[in-house]
Amino acid sequence: MSELKVVVNSPTGSPPAERDDMWVWDEDGGYIVACGYSAFPPTCPVWGDEVGYKSVTVIVPPKLENDARYSLEYNHGGGSVVKRRVMPDGRVAMRSDYQCW
C-alpha cells in the first residue's frame, strides 16, 4: 500500500494590517475587472480569455499587490494566483483561480 501525501498551501505573505472585504477596494485604483461568477464581465480585458468559475482578475496599485495576493489566496486557496502582469500604467494585474475544491 502506498502513502498518500497531502500538501496544504497557506496564503503568501502576511495578513493585511487592515483587513477589509477583499472584493471592496478603495478609489486608489484597485478593483475586480473580470470574474467567473458575478456581475463582472466573464471575459478578461487583461489576458483576453474567459475567467473560470469562481476565478477572478484584479488590477491593483503596486502598494496593494501583497495585500491583494494574500486576500486572494486566503479566499481561493494558497497558490491560487496563477498569472501576474504589470500594466502600462504601473498597476498590477493578477488572476486567481479558485483552488478550494
Secondary structure, 3 states (H helix, E strand, C coil): CCCCCCCCCCCCCCCCCCCCCCCCCCCCCCEEEEECCCCCCCECCCCCCECCCCCEEEEECHHHHHHHHHHHHHHHCCCCEEEEEECCCCCEEEEECCCCC
